[in-house]
Amino acid sequence: MARGRAAATTSEVREADGATETPDRNRPVHSVRLRNIRAAIWSNEGEQGTRYNATFCRLYKDNEGFWRSTDSFGRDDLLLLAKVADMAHSWIAEAMQAHDQPF
């Protein structure tokens, strides 16, 4: 399991603080997090209305104590990933229903 996680692409997790603002177009419209699994929900405007996409990552601390994220999930992460995906799906369904869009 550790070998699979080490081979996955990783990135540093940057938490938004008051000093570094990013434009709204580069930020997710919503995020869901349970323990170390996070979903980011993105909004894309198109001719047929708003479309939503979700990305998932697992957060962990590296050997130097910095928070990192990866898109690789171990066996023990899968049920939590499914729960986060379910919560993301529910949020998207509610957002689409609020805009009267067919699901």
Secondary structure, DSSP 8 states (H G I E B T S, - for coil): -HHHHHHS-EEE-----TT----GGGS-SEEEEETTEEEEEEEEEETTEEEEEEEEEEEEE-TTS-EEEES---GGGHHHHHHHHHHHHHHHHHHHHHTT---
